[in-house]
Amino acid sequence: MIESKLLDELARKLAEAVPPGLQDFQRDVEKNFRAVLSSTFAKLDLVTREEFDLQQAVLARTRMKLEHLATQVASLEEQIGLSKTPQESQKAPEEKLIE
């Protein structure tokens, strides 16, 4: 979720853009901007950069494990004579998954 600090900063900047004659209403406008921004961001189901980076690292580790396991399976299949053709065992794991 978006940090409260970021929402406050956006709401403040939008409220500062209000013409000087309406400065009396600036606090109310800022509060309303914050509420609208908060509900809009909540609907977008956003994640923080830290959460994104963490999930990206998890995905990279998972991909490496998958490639290692695919290599092990191919090796074991070859050892017991289940390998269909030598060409298939040389394909990248992603290509095998797509088929």
C-alpha positions in Angstrom: 0.0 0.0 0.0 1.1 3.6 -0.6 2.8 5.2 2.4 0.8 7.8 4.3 3.7 10.3 3.9 3.4 10.1 0.1 -0.4 10.7 0.3 0.1 13.7 2.6 2.6 15.2 0.3 0.4 14.7 -2.8 -2.6 16.2 -1.0 -0.5 19.1 0.2 0.8 19.9 -3.3 -2.7 19.7 -4.7 -4.1 22.0 -2.0 -1.3 24.5 -2.6 -2.4 24.8 -6.2 -5.7 26.2 -5.0 -5.9 29.9 -5.9 -5.0 32.4 -3.1 -8.6 33.6 -2.7 -9.6 30.1 -1.6 -6.8 29.7 1.0 -9.5 29.6 3.7 -10.7 26.3 2.3 -7.2 24.9 1.8 -7.4 22.6 4.9 -10.7 21.2 3.9 -9.6 20.8 0.3 -6.4 19.1 1.4 -8.3 16.7 3.6 -10.7 15.9 0.7 -7.8 15.4 -1.7 -6.2 13.0 0.8 -9.4 11.0 1.2 -9.9 10.8 -2.6 -6.2 9.8 -3.2 -6.3 7.2 -0.5 -9.4 5.5 -1.8 -8.2 5.7 -5.4 -4.8 4.1 -4.5 -6.6 1.4 -2.4 -8.7 0.5 -5.5 -5.5 0.2 -7.6 -4.1 -2.5 -5.2 -0.6 -1.1 -5.4 2.5 -2.4 -3.6 5.5 -0.7 -2.3 8.9 -0.8 -4.1 10.3 -2.9 -1.3 7.5 -5.5 -1.6 8.0 -5.5 -5.4 11.8 -6.0 -5.1 11.3 -8.8 -2.5 8.8 -10.7 -4.8 11.2 -10.2 -7.8 14.0 -11.8 -5.8 11.7 -14.7 -4.7 10.8 -15.2 -8.4 14.4 -15.2 -9.5 15.3 -17.8 -6.8 12.3 -19.9 -7.8 13.3 -19.7 -11.5 16.8 -20.9 -10.7 15.5 -23.8 -8.6 13.1 -24.8 -11.4 15.9 -24.8 -14.0 18.1 -26.9 -11.6 15.2 -29.4 -11.0 14.5 -29.6 -14.8 18.1 -30.4 -15.4 18.0 -33.1 -12.7 14.9 -34.6 -14.1 16.3 -34.7 -17.6 19.5 -36.3 -16.3 17.5 -39.0 -14.3 15.3 -39.7 -17.3 18.3 -40.1 -19.5 19.9 -42.5 -16.9 16.8 -44.8 -16.9 16.2 -44.5 -20.6 13.1 -42.4 -20.6 14.5 -39.6 -22.7 12.6 -39.3 -26.0 15.3 -37.7 -28.1 18.6 -36.0 -27.4 17.2 -32.7 -28.8 14.5 -32.5 -26.2 16.9 -32.8 -23.3 18.9 -29.8 -24.7 15.9 -27.5 -24.7 15.7 -24.7 -22.1 13.2 -25.4 -19.3 11.0 -22.6 -20.5 10.6 -24.1 -23.9 9.6 -27.5 -22.3 6.9 -25.8 -20.2 5.4 -24.0 -23.2 4.9 -27.2 -25.1 
